[in-house]
Amino acid sequence: MMMRRRGRPLVRMAATTAVVAGTAGAVRHHQDQKYAAQANQQEAEAQAQYAAQAQAAADQAAMAQQPASSGPGMNEELQQLAEMHTSGVLTDEEFATAKAQVLRRG
């Protein structure tokens, strides 16, 4: 009659559990790094977009302070301002201020 060893399946199960737990930990660590990198990239993109909008608003403000004779006509300026406001480059307040400046000069 053949005797079975009872200790081996327990050791095998413990080893398998350790391998599975280690793999799960490694996968989670990799995913955490991936998500952190994505978050950093999104933050950098948001900052770049904000800087571009701020530069466009500053350029628009500088353009609004130029004499009307050197630039486009009042209607064209108002149309450009409206397009910038619609696209989200200018806030409601910035749009109203720039529009008032154009109308005062006109």
DRENSE-974623 format. One line per field, with one value per residue (C-alpha): residue in three letters; chain; x, y, z. Coordinates in pm, whole numbers, plus 50000, padded with zeros to 5 digits. Example, Ala and Ser with C-alpha at 12.3 -4.5 7.8 and 13.67 -1.06 7.14 Angstrom:
REM DRENSE-974623
r = c(ALA/SER)
c = c(A/A)
xx = c(51230/51367)
yy = c(49550/49894)
zz = c(50780/50714)
//
This chain:
REM DRENSE-974623
r = c(MET/MET/MET/ARG/ARG/ARG/GLY/ARG/PRO/LEU/VAL/ARG/MET/ALA/ALA/THR/THR/ALA/VAL/VAL/ALA/GLY/THR/ALA/GLY/ALA/VAL/ARG/HIS/HIS/GLN/ASP/GLN/LYS/TYR/ALA/ALA/GLN/ALA/ASN/GLN/GLN/GLU/ALA/GLU/ALA/GLN/ALA/GLN/TYR/ALA/ALA/GLN/ALA/GLN/ALA/ALA/ALA/ASP/GLN/ALA/ALA/MET/ALA/GLN/GLN/PRO/ALA/SER/SER/GLY/PRO/GLY/MET/ASN/GLU/GLU/LEU/GLN/GLN/LEU/ALA/GLU/MET/HIS/THR/SER/GLY/VAL/LEU/THR/ASP/GLU/GLU/PHE/ALA/THR/ALA/LYS/ALA/GLN/VAL/LEU/ARG/ARG/GLY)
c = c(A/A/A/A/A/A/A/A/A/A/A/A/A/A/A/A/A/A/A/A/A/A/A/A/A/A/A/A/A/A/A/A/A/A/A/A/A/A/A/A/A/A/A/A/A/A/A/A/A/A/A/A/A/A/A/A/A/A/A/A/A/A/A/A/A/A/A/A/A/A/A/A/A/A/A/A/A/A/A/A/A/A/A/A/A/A/A/A/A/A/A/A/A/A/A/A/A/A/A/A/A/A/A/A/A/A)
xx = c(50000/50128/50143/50063/50256/50030/50276/50343/50003/50007/50353/50254/49940/50140/50395/50122/49953/50282/50342/49990/50014/50354/50230/49924/50143/50374/50082/49930/50261/50292/49937/49995/50302/50109/49822/50063/50238/49904/49801/50131/50088/49732/49844/50125/49882/49637/49912/50026/49669/49623/49949/49839/49503/49672/49910/49621/49431/49741/49791/49425/49453/49762/49583/49284/49508/49650/49497/49208/49369/49663/49455/49136/48808/48580/48349/48641/48778/48439/48407/48753/48661/48336/48521/48773/48490/48301/48612/48673/48993/48826/48607/48282/48453/48752/48520/48306/48612/48772/48442/48392/48743/48677/48344/48498/48766/48510)
yy = c(50000/50344/50617/50973/51259/51514/51802/51860/51994/52246/52371/52381/52580/52824/52871/52927/53181/53366/53379/53505/53769/53884/53911/54106/54345/54398/54462/54711/54894/54915/55047/55306/55432/55441/55639/55882/55943/56005/56250/56437/56455/56586/56849/56962/56984/57187/57427/57467/57535/57791/57963/57974/58125/58383/58475/58506/58729/58944/58969/59062/59329/59471/59469/59645/59927/59998/60285/60180/60323/60081/59767/59613/59801/59808/59542/59309/59362/59290/58978/58857/58921/58729/58435/58432/58446/58165/57945/57998/58202/58504/58492/58690/58970/58988/58993/59271/59481/59440/59508/59828/59945/59885/60066/60366/60403/60373)
zz = c(50000/49907/50170/50080/50221/50374/50404/50033/49923/50207/50111/49744/49829/50043/49764/49506/49732/49779/49403/49336/49610/49485/49129/49239/49435/49139/48904/49145/49183/48803/48771/49044/48859/48532/48685/48853/48520/48350/48622/48588/48211/48242/48492/48260/47968/48178/48283/47922/47811/48089/47990/47626/47723/47946/47663/47417/47660/47712/47336/47296/47566/47398/47064/47218/47342/46995/46802/46580/46267/46281/46322/46189/46195/46498/46356/46289/46640/46795/46581/46692/47055/47013/46858/47144/47397/47226/47212/47584/47557/47717/48024/48039/48233/47996/47697/47844/47930/47588/47412/47613/47519/47150/47166/47351/47085/46805)
//
